[in-house]
Amino acid sequence: MIRFKLAELIEKKQFKESRRITVQEVAEASGVNRMTLSKILNHKGYSTGTDILDKLCVYFDCKIEELVEYVAE
C-alpha cells in the first residue's frame, strides 16, 4: 500500500516557518483542491494522480519519496 506523508510534511513546514499551516493554505498555494488534501490526510489507501503529487512536491519543495512511501500490508 502507498502511504502519504502529507501530515509529516505539513508539520515540518510549520516547524521550519514557526507558524501554523492550514489545509486551506496548502490548497490555495499548491493548487490542489482542499477536499483532495483532506482525503489524502484522512483516508487510508487513498489514490490520486501524478499531477497532484507533482503539485505537492513543488509546494513542499520535496522529492516524491518524502511525500509517499510503500508499506507492505
PQR file of N, CA, C, O and H, with PARSE charges and radii, in Angstrom:
ATOM      1  N   MET A   1       0.842  -1.171   0.000 -0.4000 1.5000
ATOM      2  CA  MET A   1       0.000   0.000   0.000 -0.0000 2.0000
ATOM      3  C   MET A   1       0.896   1.247   0.000  0.5500 1.7000
ATOM      4  O   MET A   1       1.962   1.264   0.616 -0.5500 1.4000
ATOM      5  N   ILE A   2       0.449   2.259  -0.687 -0.4000 1.5000
ATOM      6  CA  ILE A   2       1.148   3.538  -0.704 -0.0000 2.0000
ATOM      7  C   ILE A   2       0.598   4.411   0.424  0.5500 1.7000
ATOM      8  O   ILE A   2      -0.614   4.586   0.550 -0.5500 1.4000
ATOM      9  H   ILE A   2      -0.417   2.245  -1.187  0.4000 1.0000
ATOM     10  N   ARG A   3       1.490   4.949   1.230 -0.4000 1.5000
ATOM     11  CA  ARG A   3       1.096   5.818   2.337 -0.0000 2.0000
ATOM     12  C   ARG A   3       1.622   7.224   2.066  0.5500 1.7000
ATOM     13  O   ARG A   3       2.793   7.417   1.738 -0.5500 1.4000
ATOM     14  H   ARG A   3       2.474   4.806   1.127  0.4000 1.0000
ATOM     15  N   PHE A   4       0.737   8.187   2.209 -0.4000 1.5000
ATOM     16  CA  PHE A   4       1.124   9.586   2.051 -0.0000 2.0000
ATOM     17  C   PHE A   4       1.706  10.108   3.357  0.5500 1.7000
ATOM     18  O   PHE A   4       1.219   9.783   4.439 -0.5500 1.4000
ATOM     19  H   PHE A   4      -0.214   8.031   2.475  0.4000 1.0000
ATOM     20  N   LYS A   5       2.739  10.908   3.246 -0.4000 1.5000
ATOM     21  CA  LYS A   5       3.367  11.528   4.410 -0.0000 2.0000
ATOM     22  C   LYS A   5       3.058  13.028   4.442  0.5500 1.7000
ATOM     23  O   LYS A   5       3.888  13.842   4.849 -0.5500 1.4000
ATOM     24  H   LYS A   5       3.135  11.172   2.366  0.4000 1.0000
ATOM     25  N   LEU A   6       1.856  13.366   4.007 -0.4000 1.5000
ATOM     26  CA  LEU A   6       1.440  14.765   3.921 -0.0000 2.0000
ATOM     27  C   LEU A   6       1.403  15.436   5.292  0.5500 1.7000
ATOM     28  O   LEU A   6       1.858  16.570   5.442 -0.5500 1.4000
ATOM     29  H   LEU A   6       1.182  12.706   3.677  0.4000 1.0000
ATOM     30  N   ALA A   7       0.869  14.746   6.281 -0.4000 1.5000
ATOM     31  CA  ALA A   7       0.790  15.329   7.628 -0.0000 2.0000
ATOM     32  C   ALA A   7       2.184  15.657   8.156  0.5500 1.7000
ATOM     33  O   ALA A   7       2.392  16.699   8.777 -0.5500 1.4000
ATOM     34  H   ALA A   7       0.500  13.824   6.159  0.4000 1.0000
ATOM     35  N   GLU A   8       3.135  14.757   7.902 -0.4000 1.5000
ATOM     36  CA  GLU A   8       4.502  14.987   8.353 -0.0000 2.0000
ATOM     37  C   GLU A   8       5.123  16.200   7.652  0.5500 1.7000
ATOM     38  O   GLU A   8       5.840  16.986   8.272 -0.5500 1.4000
ATOM     39  H   GLU A   8       2.966  13.911   7.397  0.4000 1.0000
ATOM     40  N   LEU A   9       4.839  16.339   6.356 -0.4000 1.5000
ATOM     41  CA  LEU A   9       5.376  17.480   5.613 -0.0000 2.0000
ATOM     42  C   LEU A   9       4.777  18.803   6.100  0.5500 1.7000
ATOM     43  O   LEU A   9       5.472  19.816   6.181 -0.5500 1.4000
ATOM     44  H   LEU A   9       4.257  15.700   5.853  0.4000 1.0000
ATOM     45  N   ILE A  10       3.495  18.780   6.419 -0.4000 1.5000
ATOM     46  CA  ILE A  10       2.856  19.989   6.958 -0.0000 2.0000
ATOM     47  C   ILE A  10       3.489  20.351   8.300  0.5500 1.7000
ATOM     48  O   ILE A  10       3.798  21.516   8.550 -0.5500 1.4000
ATOM     49  H   ILE A  10       2.931  17.957   6.353  0.4000 1.0000
ATOM     50  N   GLU A  11       3.681  19.346   9.166 -0.4000 1.5000
ATOM     51  CA  GLU A  11       4.298  19.595  10.475 -0.0000 2.0000
ATOM     52  C   GLU A  11       5.717  20.138  10.324  0.5500 1.7000
ATOM     53  O   GLU A  11       6.115  21.061  11.035 -0.5500 1.4000
ATOM     54  H   GLU A  11       3.430  18.399   8.963  0.4000 1.0000
ATOM     55  N   LYS A  12       6.469  19.566   9.402 -0.4000 1.5000
ATOM     56  CA  LYS A  12       7.846  20.007   9.160 -0.0000 2.0000
ATOM     57  C   LYS A  12       7.875  21.463   8.683  0.5500 1.7000
ATOM     58  O   LYS A  12       8.714  22.250   9.123 -0.5500 1.4000
ATOM     59  H   LYS A  12       6.146  18.817   8.824  0.4000 1.0000
ATOM     60  N   LYS A  13       6.959  21.810   7.787 -0.4000 1.5000
ATOM     61  CA  LYS A  13       6.881  23.186   7.268 -0.0000 2.0000
ATOM     62  C   LYS A  13       6.458  24.156   8.375  0.5500 1.7000
ATOM     63  O   LYS A  13       6.967  25.273   8.455 -0.5500 1.4000
ATOM     64  H   LYS A  13       6.278  21.171   7.429  0.4000 1.0000
ATOM     65  N   GLN A  14       5.526  23.723   9.225 -0.4000 1.5000
ATOM     66  CA  GLN A  14       5.095  24.561  10.348 -0.0000 2.0000
ATOM     67  C   GLN A  14       6.268  24.851  11.278  0.5500 1.7000
ATOM     68  O   GLN A  14       6.462  25.986  11.714 -0.5500 1.4000
ATOM     69  H   GLN A  14       5.113  22.815   9.160  0.4000 1.0000
ATOM     70  N   PHE A  15       7.043  23.817  11.575 -0.4000 1.5000
ATOM     71  CA  PHE A  15       8.197  23.986  12.461 -0.0000 2.0000
ATOM     72  C   PHE A  15       9.228  24.913  11.827  0.5500 1.7000
ATOM     73  O   PHE A  15       9.748  25.819  12.478 -0.5500 1.4000
ATOM     74  H   PHE A  15       6.885  22.895  11.221  0.4000 1.0000
ATOM     75  N   LYS A  16       9.513  24.677  10.555 -0.4000 1.5000
ATOM     76  CA  LYS A  16      10.517  25.469   9.831 -0.0000 2.0000
ATOM     77  C   LYS A  16      10.130  26.948   9.769  0.5500 1.7000
ATOM     78  O   LYS A  16      10.983  27.826   9.903 -0.5500 1.4000
ATOM     79  H   LYS A  16       9.091  23.941  10.026  0.4000 1.0000
ATOM     80  N   GLU A  17       8.833  27.216   9.564 -0.4000 1.5000
ATOM     81  CA  GLU A  17       8.360  28.591   9.425 -0.0000 2.0000
ATOM     82  C   GLU A  17       7.825  29.181  10.727  0.5500 1.7000
ATOM     83  O   GLU A  17       7.417  30.342  10.761 -0.5500 1.4000
ATOM     84  H   GLU A  17       8.140  26.503   9.455  0.4000 1.0000
ATOM     85  N   SER A  18       7.825  28.394  11.789 -0.4000 1.5000
ATOM     86  CA  SER A  18       7.357  28.828  13.117 -0.0000 2.0000
ATOM     87  C   SER A  18       5.958  29.422  13.080  0.5500 1.7000
ATOM     88  O   SER A  18       5.693  30.470  13.670 -0.5500 1.4000
ATOM     89  H   SER A  18       8.157  27.451  11.762  0.4000 1.0000
ATOM     90  N   ARG A  19       5.067  28.732  12.375 -0.4000 1.5000
ATOM     91  CA  ARG A  19       3.676  29.187  12.305 -0.0000 2.0000
ATOM     92  C   ARG A  19       2.784  28.013  11.925  0.5500 1.7000
ATOM     93  O   ARG A  19       3.259  26.988  11.437 -0.5500 1.4000
ATOM     94  H   ARG A  19       5.281  27.880  11.896  0.4000 1.0000
ATOM     95  N   ARG A  20       1.487  28.177  12.156 -0.4000 1.5000
ATOM     96  CA  ARG A  20       0.506  27.147  11.818 -0.0000 2.0000
ATOM     97  C   ARG A  20       0.182  27.224  10.329  0.5500 1.7000
ATOM     98  O   ARG A  20      -0.001  28.311   9.781 -0.5500 1.4000
ATOM     99  H   ARG A  20       1.101  29.009  12.553  0.4000 1.0000
ATOM    100  N   ILE A  21       0.113  26.069   9.686 -0.4000 1.5000
ATOM    101  CA  ILE A  21      -0.243  25.992   8.273 -0.0000 2.0000
ATOM    102  C   ILE A  21      -1.511  25.153   8.158  0.5500 1.7000
ATOM    103  O   ILE A  21      -1.545  24.007   8.606 -0.5500 1.4000
ATOM    104  H   ILE A  21       0.262  25.186  10.131  0.4000 1.0000
ATOM    105  N   THR A  22      -2.538  25.720   7.564 -0.4000 1.5000
ATOM    106  CA  THR A  22      -3.818  25.028   7.431 -0.0000 2.0000
ATOM    107  C   THR A  22      -3.896  24.281   6.104  0.5500 1.7000
ATOM    108  O   THR A  22      -3.147  24.557   5.167 -0.5500 1.4000
ATOM    109  H   THR A  22      -2.510  26.651   7.200  0.4000 1.0000
ATOM    110  N   VAL A  23      -4.816  23.336   6.052 -0.4000 1.5000
ATOM    111  CA  VAL A  23      -5.067  22.601   4.816 -0.0000 2.0000
ATOM    112  C   VAL A  23      -5.535  23.576   3.738  0.5500 1.7000
ATOM    113  O   VAL A  23      -5.171  23.437   2.571 -0.5500 1.4000
ATOM    114  H   VAL A  23      -5.424  23.112   6.814  0.4000 1.0000
ATOM    115  N   GLN A  24      -6.331  24.547   4.125 -0.4000 1.5000
ATOM    116  CA  GLN A  24      -6.799  25.560   3.173 -0.0000 2.0000
ATOM    117  C   GLN A  24      -5.624  26.324   2.566  0.5500 1.7000
ATOM    118  O   GLN A  24      -5.607  26.590   1.364 -0.5500 1.4000
ATOM    119  H   GLN A  24      -6.627  24.660   5.073  0.4000 1.0000
ATOM    120  N   GLU A  25      -4.659  26.670   3.386 -0.4000 1.5000
ATOM    121  CA  GLU A  25      -3.474  27.381   2.893 -0.0000 2.0000
ATOM    122  C   GLU A  25      -2.688  26.520   1.905  0.5500 1.7000
ATOM    123  O   GLU A  25      -2.251  27.007   0.862 -0.5500 1.4000
ATOM    124  H   GLU A  25      -4.673  26.454   4.362  0.4000 1.0000
ATOM    125  N   VAL A  26      -2.512  25.245   2.235 -0.4000 1.5000
ATOM    126  CA  VAL A  26      -1.811  24.326   1.329 -0.0000 2.0000
ATOM    127  C   VAL A  26      -2.574  24.231   0.012  0.5500 1.7000
ATOM    128  O   VAL A  26      -1.975  24.246  -1.062 -0.5500 1.4000
ATOM    129  H   VAL A  26      -2.867  24.849   3.081  0.4000 1.0000
ATOM    130  N   ALA A  27      -3.900  24.133   0.101 -0.4000 1.5000
ATOM    131  CA  ALA A  27      -4.738  24.033  -1.097 -0.0000 2.0000
ATOM    132  C   ALA A  27      -4.567  25.256  -1.992  0.5500 1.7000
ATOM    133  O   ALA A  27      -4.349  25.125  -3.196 -0.5500 1.4000
ATOM    134  H   ALA A  27      -4.387  24.121   0.974  0.4000 1.0000
ATOM    135  N   GLU A  28      -4.663  26.424  -1.411 -0.4000 1.5000
ATOM    136  CA  GLU A  28      -4.563  27.660  -2.193 -0.0000 2.0000
ATOM    137  C   GLU A  28      -3.177  27.840  -2.811  0.5500 1.7000
ATOM    138  O   GLU A  28      -3.055  28.249  -3.965 -0.5500 1.4000
ATOM    139  H   GLU A  28      -4.840  26.531  -0.432  0.4000 1.0000
ATOM    140  N   ALA A  29      -2.145  27.535  -2.045 -0.4000 1.5000
ATOM    141  CA  ALA A  29      -0.776  27.746  -2.525 -0.0000 2.0000
ATOM    142  C   ALA A  29      -0.321  26.685  -3.527  0.5500 1.7000
ATOM    143  O   ALA A  29       0.493  26.969  -4.404 -0.5500 1.4000
ATOM    144  H   ALA A  29      -2.244  27.202  -1.107  0.4000 1.0000
ATOM    145  N   SER A  30      -0.843  25.467  -3.399 -0.4000 1.5000
ATOM    146  CA  SER A  30      -0.402  24.370  -4.268 -0.0000 2.0000
ATOM    147  C   SER A  30      -1.291  24.174  -5.491  0.5500 1.7000
ATOM    148  O   SER A  30      -0.861  23.610  -6.497 -0.5500 1.4000
ATOM    149  H   SER A  30      -1.505  25.236  -2.686  0.4000 1.0000
ATOM    150  N   GLY A  31      -2.532  24.644  -5.395 -0.4000 1.5000
ATOM    151  CA  GLY A  31      -3.474  24.416  -6.488 -0.0000 2.0000
ATOM    152  C   GLY A  31      -4.181  23.078  -6.400  0.5500 1.7000
ATOM    153  O   GLY A  31      -4.842  22.659  -7.350 -0.5500 1.4000
ATOM    154  H   GLY A  31      -2.881  25.102  -4.578  0.4000 1.0000
ATOM    155  N   VAL A  32      -4.046  22.404  -5.263 -0.4000 1.5000
ATOM    156  CA  VAL A  32      -4.718  21.124  -5.030 -0.0000 2.0000
ATOM    157  C   VAL A  32      -5.992  21.406  -4.236  0.5500 1.7000
ATOM    158  O   VAL A  32      -5.963  22.130  -3.242 -0.5500 1.4000
ATOM    159  H   VAL A  32      -3.509  22.745  -4.492  0.4000 1.0000
ATOM    160  N   ASN A  33      -7.095  20.837  -4.676 -0.4000 1.5000
ATOM    161  CA  ASN A  33      -8.381  21.029  -4.016 -0.0000 2.0000
ATOM    162  C   ASN A  33      -8.298  20.647  -2.537  0.5500 1.7000
ATOM    163  O   ASN A  33      -7.692  19.637  -2.182 -0.5500 1.4000
ATOM    164  H   ASN A  33      -7.119  20.248  -5.485  0.4000 1.0000
ATOM    165  N   ARG A  34      -8.910  21.462  -1.683 -0.4000 1.5000
ATOM    166  CA  ARG A  34      -8.899  21.211  -0.237 -0.0000 2.0000
ATOM    167  C   ARG A  34      -9.489  19.854   0.108  0.5500 1.7000
ATOM    168  O   ARG A  34      -9.004  19.173   1.012 -0.5500 1.4000
ATOM    169  H   ARG A  34      -9.403  22.283  -1.971  0.4000 1.0000
ATOM    170  N   MET A  35     -10.542  19.457  -0.613 -0.4000 1.5000
ATOM    171  CA  MET A  35     -11.176  18.168  -0.347 -0.0000 2.0000
ATOM    172  C   MET A  35     -10.229  17.017  -0.692  0.5500 1.7000
ATOM    173  O   MET A  35     -10.202  16.002   0.005 -0.5500 1.4000
ATOM    174  H   MET A  35     -10.937  20.010  -1.347  0.4000 1.0000
ATOM    175  N   THR A  36      -9.466  17.172  -1.748 -0.4000 1.5000
ATOM    176  CA  THR A  36      -8.479  16.153  -2.118 -0.0000 2.0000
ATOM    177  C   THR A  36      -7.425  16.022  -1.023  0.5500 1.7000
ATOM    178  O   THR A  36      -7.055  14.912  -0.643 -0.5500 1.4000
ATOM    179  H   THR A  36      -9.487  17.996  -2.315  0.4000 1.0000
ATOM    180  N   LEU A  37      -6.948  17.145  -0.522 -0.4000 1.5000
ATOM    181  CA  LEU A  37      -5.969  17.117   0.568 -0.0000 2.0000
ATOM    182  C   LEU A  37      -6.549  16.448   1.806  0.5500 1.7000
ATOM    183  O   LEU A  37      -5.867  15.667   2.470 -0.5500 1.4000
ATOM    184  H   LEU A  37      -7.249  18.047  -0.831  0.4000 1.0000
ATOM    185  N   SER A  38      -7.788  16.748   2.114 -0.4000 1.5000
ATOM    186  CA  SER A  38      -8.457  16.142   3.260 -0.0000 2.0000
ATOM    187  C   SER A  38      -8.547  14.628   3.101  0.5500 1.7000
ATOM    188  O   SER A  38      -8.326  13.887   4.059 -0.5500 1.4000
ATOM    189  H   SER A  38      -8.341  17.382   1.574  0.4000 1.0000
ATOM    190  N   LYS A  39      -8.867  14.172   1.903 -0.4000 1.5000
ATOM    191  CA  LYS A  39      -8.944  12.729   1.645 -0.0000 2.0000
ATOM    192  C   LYS A  39      -7.572  12.082   1.787  0.5500 1.7000
ATOM    193  O   LYS A  39      -7.451  10.998   2.358 -0.5500 1.4000
ATOM    194  H   LYS A  39      -9.046  14.774   1.125  0.4000 1.0000
ATOM    195  N   ILE A  40      -6.547  12.736   1.272 -0.4000 1.5000
ATOM    196  CA  ILE A  40      -5.186  12.205   1.403 -0.0000 2.0000
ATOM    197  C   ILE A  40      -4.810  12.089   2.880  0.5500 1.7000
ATOM    198  O   ILE A  40      -4.200  11.103   3.292 -0.5500 1.4000
ATOM    199  H   ILE A  40      -6.645  13.617   0.808  0.4000 1.0000
ATOM    200  N   LEU A  41      -5.171  13.083   3.665 -0.4000 1.5000
ATOM    201  CA  LEU A  41      -4.831  13.091   5.087 -0.0000 2.0000
ATOM    202  C   LEU A  41      -5.629  12.086   5.907  0.5500 1.7000
ATOM    203  O   LEU A  41      -5.118  11.552   6.891 -0.5500 1.4000
ATOM    204  H   LEU A  41      -5.667  13.885   3.330  0.4000 1.0000
ATOM    205  N   ASN A  42      -6.876  11.818   5.517 -0.4000 1.5000
ATOM    206  CA  ASN A  42      -7.773  11.050   6.384 -0.0000 2.0000
ATOM    207  C   ASN A  42      -8.206   9.676   5.903  0.5500 1.7000
ATOM    208  O   ASN A  42      -8.778   8.913   6.680 -0.5500 1.4000
ATOM    209  H   ASN A  42      -7.291  12.252   4.717  0.4000 1.0000
ATOM    210  N   HIS A  43      -7.952   9.340   4.648 -0.4000 1.5000
ATOM    211  CA  HIS A  43      -8.422   8.062   4.125 -0.0000 2.0000
ATOM    212  C   HIS A  43      -7.251   7.160   3.774  0.5500 1.7000
ATOM    213  O   HIS A  43      -6.525   7.409   2.812 -0.5500 1.4000
ATOM    214  H   HIS A  43      -7.488   9.961   4.017  0.4000 1.0000
ATOM    215  N   LYS A  44      -7.078   6.115   4.560 -0.4000 1.5000
ATOM    216  CA  LYS A  44      -6.014   5.142   4.322 -0.0000 2.0000
ATOM    217  C   LYS A  44      -6.186   4.535   2.932  0.5500 1.7000
ATOM    218  O   LYS A  44      -7.278   4.100   2.567 -0.5500 1.4000
ATOM    219  H   LYS A  44      -7.668   5.912   5.342  0.4000 1.0000
ATOM    220  N   GLY A  45      -5.112   4.509   2.169 -0.4000 1.5000
ATOM    221  CA  GLY A  45      -5.160   3.904   0.845 -0.0000 2.0000
ATOM    222  C   GLY A  45      -5.753   4.784  -0.236  0.5500 1.7000
ATOM    223  O   GLY A  45      -6.057   4.289  -1.321 -0.5500 1.4000
ATOM    224  H   GLY A  45      -4.225   4.863   2.465  0.4000 1.0000
ATOM    225  N   TYR A  46      -5.928   6.073   0.021 -0.4000 1.5000
ATOM    226  CA  TYR A  46      -6.485   6.983  -0.984 -0.0000 2.0000
ATOM    227  C   TYR A  46      -5.572   7.013  -2.205  0.5500 1.7000
ATOM    228  O   TYR A  46      -4.347   7.023  -2.075 -0.5500 1.4000
ATOM    229  H   TYR A  46      -5.681   6.475   0.902  0.4000 1.0000
ATOM    230  N   SER A  47      -6.172   7.029  -3.382 -0.4000 1.5000
ATOM    231  CA  SER A  47      -5.425   7.037  -4.638 -0.0000 2.0000
ATOM    232  C   SER A  47      -5.602   8.383  -5.331  0.5500 1.7000
ATOM    233  O   SER A  47      -6.705   8.929  -5.376 -0.5500 1.4000
ATOM    234  H   SER A  47      -7.167   7.021  -3.488  0.4000 1.0000
ATOM    235  N   THR A  48      -4.511   8.907  -5.868 -0.4000 1.5000
ATOM    236  CA  THR A  48      -4.570  10.182  -6.577 -0.0000 2.0000
ATOM    237  C   THR A  48      -3.628  10.152  -7.772  0.5500 1.7000
ATOM    238  O   THR A  48      -2.827   9.228  -7.917 -0.5500 1.4000
ATOM    239  H   THR A  48      -3.616   8.463  -5.831  0.4000 1.0000
ATOM    240  N   GLY A  49      -3.724  11.147  -8.611 -0.4000 1.5000
ATOM    241  CA  GLY A  49      -2.923  11.192  -9.831 -0.0000 2.0000
ATOM    242  C   GLY A  49      -1.560  11.835  -9.644  0.5500 1.7000
ATOM    243  O   GLY A  49      -1.289  12.488  -8.636 -0.5500 1.4000
ATOM    244  H   GLY A  49      -4.375  11.897  -8.493  0.4000 1.0000
ATOM    245  N   THR A  50      -0.713  11.633 -10.641 -0.4000 1.5000
ATOM    246  CA  THR A  50       0.637  12.190 -10.581 -0.0000 2.0000
ATOM    247  C   THR A  50       0.642  13.713 -10.638  0.5500 1.7000
ATOM    248  O   THR A  50       1.584  14.342 -10.157 -0.5500 1.4000
ATOM    249  H   THR A  50      -0.933  11.103 -11.460  0.4000 1.0000
ATOM    250  N   ASP A  51      -0.390  14.311 -11.215 -0.4000 1.5000
ATOM    251  CA  ASP A  51      -0.454  15.775 -11.249 -0.0000 2.0000
ATOM    252  C   ASP A  51      -0.562  16.352  -9.841  0.5500 1.7000
ATOM    253  O   ASP A  51       0.024  17.393  -9.543 -0.5500 1.4000
ATOM    254  H   ASP A  51      -1.155  13.799 -11.605  0.4000 1.0000
ATOM    255  N   ILE A  52      -1.313  15.673  -8.981 -0.4000 1.5000
ATOM    256  CA  ILE A  52      -1.457  16.106  -7.584 -0.0000 2.0000
ATOM    257  C   ILE A  52      -0.126  15.927  -6.858  0.5500 1.7000
ATOM    258  O   ILE A  52       0.311  16.808  -6.118 -0.5500 1.4000
ATOM    259  H   ILE A  52      -1.790  14.828  -9.224  0.4000 1.0000
ATOM    260  N   LEU A  53       0.510  14.782  -7.075 -0.4000 1.5000
ATOM    261  CA  LEU A  53       1.804  14.528  -6.442 -0.0000 2.0000
ATOM    262  C   LEU A  53       2.819  15.595  -6.854  0.5500 1.7000
ATOM    263  O   LEU A  53       3.587  16.086  -6.028 -0.5500 1.4000
ATOM    264  H   LEU A  53       0.155  14.066  -7.676  0.4000 1.0000
ATOM    265  N   ASP A  54       2.812  15.942  -8.127 -0.4000 1.5000
ATOM    266  CA  ASP A  54       3.723  16.962  -8.641 -0.0000 2.0000
ATOM    267  C   ASP A  54       3.480  18.307  -7.956  0.5500 1.7000
ATOM    268  O   ASP A  54       4.431  18.964  -7.531 -0.5500 1.4000
ATOM    269  H   ASP A  54       2.187  15.543  -8.799  0.4000 1.0000
ATOM    270  N   LYS A  55       2.236  18.715  -7.847 -0.4000 1.5000
ATOM    271  CA  LYS A  55       1.904  19.996  -7.210 -0.0000 2.0000
ATOM    272  C   LYS A  55       2.345  20.026  -5.751  0.5500 1.7000
ATOM    273  O   LYS A  55       2.846  21.041  -5.269 -0.5500 1.4000
ATOM    274  H   LYS A  55       1.464  18.182  -8.192  0.4000 1.0000
ATOM    275  N   LEU A  56       2.157  18.908  -5.048 -0.4000 1.5000
ATOM    276  CA  LEU A  56       2.546  18.853  -3.644 -0.0000 2.0000
ATOM    277  C   LEU A  56       4.067  18.869  -3.486  0.5500 1.7000
ATOM    278  O   LEU A  56       4.592  19.509  -2.575 -0.5500 1.4000
ATOM    279  H   LEU A  56       1.750  18.082  -5.439  0.4000 1.0000
ATOM    280  N   CYS A  57       4.770  18.169  -4.369 -0.4000 1.5000
ATOM    281  CA  CYS A  57       6.240  18.194  -4.323 -0.0000 2.0000
ATOM    282  C   CYS A  57       6.767  19.603  -4.575  0.5500 1.7000
ATOM    283  O   CYS A  57       7.727  20.033  -3.934 -0.5500 1.4000
ATOM    284  H   CYS A  57       4.344  17.649  -5.109  0.4000 1.0000
ATOM    285  N   VAL A  58       6.150  20.315  -5.497 -0.4000 1.5000
ATOM    286  CA  VAL A  58       6.562  21.699  -5.766 -0.0000 2.0000
ATOM    287  C   VAL A  58       6.292  22.568  -4.538  0.5500 1.7000
ATOM    288  O   VAL A  58       7.159  23.334  -4.117 -0.5500 1.4000
ATOM    289  H   VAL A  58       5.370  19.966  -6.017  0.4000 1.0000
ATOM    290  N   TYR A  59       5.096  22.451  -3.963 -0.4000 1.5000
ATOM    291  CA  TYR A  59       4.739  23.278  -2.809 -0.0000 2.0000
ATOM    292  C   TYR A  59       5.678  23.036  -1.623  0.5500 1.7000
ATOM    293  O   TYR A  59       6.154  23.982  -0.996 -0.5500 1.4000
ATOM    294  H   TYR A  59       4.392  21.829  -4.304  0.4000 1.0000
ATOM    295  N   PHE A  60       5.938  21.758  -1.325 -0.4000 1.5000
ATOM    296  CA  PHE A  60       6.776  21.426  -0.168 -0.0000 2.0000
ATOM    297  C   PHE A  60       8.271  21.409  -0.504  0.5500 1.7000
ATOM    298  O   PHE A  60       9.109  21.205   0.374 -0.5500 1.4000
ATOM    299  H   PHE A  60       5.551  20.989  -1.834  0.4000 1.0000
ATOM    300  N   ASP A  61       8.597  21.627  -1.787 -0.4000 1.5000
ATOM    301  CA  ASP A  61       9.989  21.584  -2.236 -0.0000 2.0000
ATOM    302  C   ASP A  61      10.639  20.282  -1.770  0.5500 1.7000
ATOM    303  O   ASP A  61      11.674  20.283  -1.103 -0.5500 1.4000
ATOM    304  H   ASP A  61       7.916  21.793  -2.500  0.4000 1.0000
ATOM    305  N   CYS A  62       9.997  19.169  -2.143 -0.4000 1.5000
ATOM    306  CA  CYS A  62      10.466  17.859  -1.694 -0.0000 2.0000
ATOM    307  C   CYS A  62      10.524  16.869  -2.852  0.5500 1.7000
ATOM    308  O   CYS A  62       9.981  17.112  -3.930 -0.5500 1.4000
ATOM    309  H   CYS A  62       9.156  19.168  -2.685  0.4000 1.0000
ATOM    310  N   LYS A  63      11.190  15.760  -2.605 -0.4000 1.5000
ATOM    311  CA  LYS A  63      11.236  14.658  -3.560 -0.0000 2.0000
ATOM    312  C   LYS A  63      10.023  13.772  -3.312  0.5500 1.7000
ATOM    313  O   LYS A  63       9.430  13.798  -2.234 -0.5500 1.4000
ATOM    314  H   LYS A  63      11.631  15.562  -1.730  0.4000 1.0000
ATOM    315  N   ILE A  64       9.664  12.989  -4.322 -0.4000 1.5000
ATOM    316  CA  ILE A  64       8.478  12.130  -4.216 -0.0000 2.0000
ATOM    317  C   ILE A  64       8.579  11.173  -3.023  0.5500 1.7000
ATOM    318  O   ILE A  64       7.572  10.890  -2.374 -0.5500 1.4000
ATOM    319  H   ILE A  64      10.146  12.967  -5.198  0.4000 1.0000
ATOM    320  N   GLU A  65       9.778  10.675  -2.733 -0.4000 1.5000
ATOM    321  CA  GLU A  65       9.934   9.736  -1.620 -0.0000 2.0000
ATOM    322  C   GLU A  65       9.733  10.394  -0.259  0.5500 1.7000
ATOM    323  O   GLU A  65       9.566   9.704   0.746 -0.5500 1.4000
ATOM    324  H   GLU A  65      10.595  10.905  -3.261  0.4000 1.0000
ATOM    325  N   GLU A  66       9.749  11.718  -0.224 -0.4000 1.5000
ATOM    326  CA  GLU A  66       9.434  12.426   1.013 -0.0000 2.0000
ATOM    327  C   GLU A  66       7.928  12.600   1.187  0.5500 1.7000
ATOM    328  O   GLU A  66       7.454  12.901   2.283 -0.5500 1.4000
ATOM    329  H   GLU A  66       9.884  12.278  -1.041  0.4000 1.0000
ATOM    330  N   LEU A  67       7.187  12.411   0.111 -0.4000 1.5000
ATOM    331  CA  LEU A  67       5.733  12.580   0.122 -0.0000 2.0000
ATOM    332  C   LEU A  67       4.990  11.256   0.254  0.5500 1.7000
ATOM    333  O   LEU A  67       3.948  11.186   0.906 -0.5500 1.4000
ATOM    334  H   LEU A  67       7.572  12.166  -0.779  0.4000 1.0000
ATOM    335  N   VAL A  68       5.526  10.207  -0.364 -0.4000 1.5000
ATOM    336  CA  VAL A  68       4.866   8.897  -0.321 -0.0000 2.0000
ATOM    337  C   VAL A  68       5.870   7.812   0.038  0.5500 1.7000
ATOM    338  O   VAL A  68       7.073   7.958  -0.181 -0.5500 1.4000
ATOM    339  H   VAL A  68       6.372  10.263  -0.894  0.4000 1.0000
ATOM    340  N   GLU A  69       5.350   6.717   0.596 -0.4000 1.5000
ATOM    341  CA  GLU A  69       6.188   5.558   0.872 -0.0000 2.0000
ATOM    342  C   GLU A  69       5.370   4.293   0.678  0.5500 1.7000
ATOM    343  O   GLU A  69       4.148   4.297   0.826 -0.5500 1.4000
ATOM    344  H   GLU A  69       4.374   6.599   0.774  0.4000 1.0000
ATOM    345  N   TYR A  70       6.059   3.214   0.345 -0.4000 1.5000
ATOM    346  CA  TYR A  70       5.400   1.923   0.190 -0.0000 2.0000
ATOM    347  C   TYR A  70       5.439   1.207   1.529  0.5500 1.7000
ATOM    348  O   TYR A  70       6.492   1.098   2.158 -0.5500 1.4000
ATOM    349  H   TYR A  70       7.052   3.211   0.224  0.4000 1.0000
ATOM    350  N   VAL A  71       4.271   0.717   1.960 -0.4000 1.5000
ATOM    351  CA  VAL A  71       4.160  -0.035   3.204 -0.0000 2.0000
ATOM    352  C   VAL A  71       3.552  -1.387   2.862  0.5500 1.7000
ATOM    353  O   VAL A  71       2.435  -1.456   2.349 -0.5500 1.4000
ATOM    354  H   VAL A  71       3.416   0.806   1.448  0.4000 1.0000
ATOM    355  N   ALA A  72       4.276  -2.454   3.142 -0.4000 1.5000
ATOM    356  CA  ALA A  72       3.752  -3.795   2.875 -0.0000 2.0000
ATOM    357  C   ALA A  72       2.561  -4.061   3.791  0.5500 1.7000
ATOM    358  O   ALA A  72       2.580  -3.714   4.972 -0.5500 1.4000
ATOM    359  H   ALA A  72       5.183  -2.398   3.558  0.4000 1.0000
ATOM    360  N   GLU A  73       1.538  -4.676   3.233 -0.4000 1.5000
ATOM    361  CA  GLU A  73       0.338  -4.960   4.040 -0.0000 2.0000
ATOM    362  C   GLU A  73       0.426  -6.318   4.677  0.5500 1.7000
ATOM    363  O   GLU A  73      -0.490  -6.726   5.390 -0.5500 1.4000
ATOM    364  H   GLU A  73       1.523  -4.958   2.273  0.4000 1.0000
TER
END
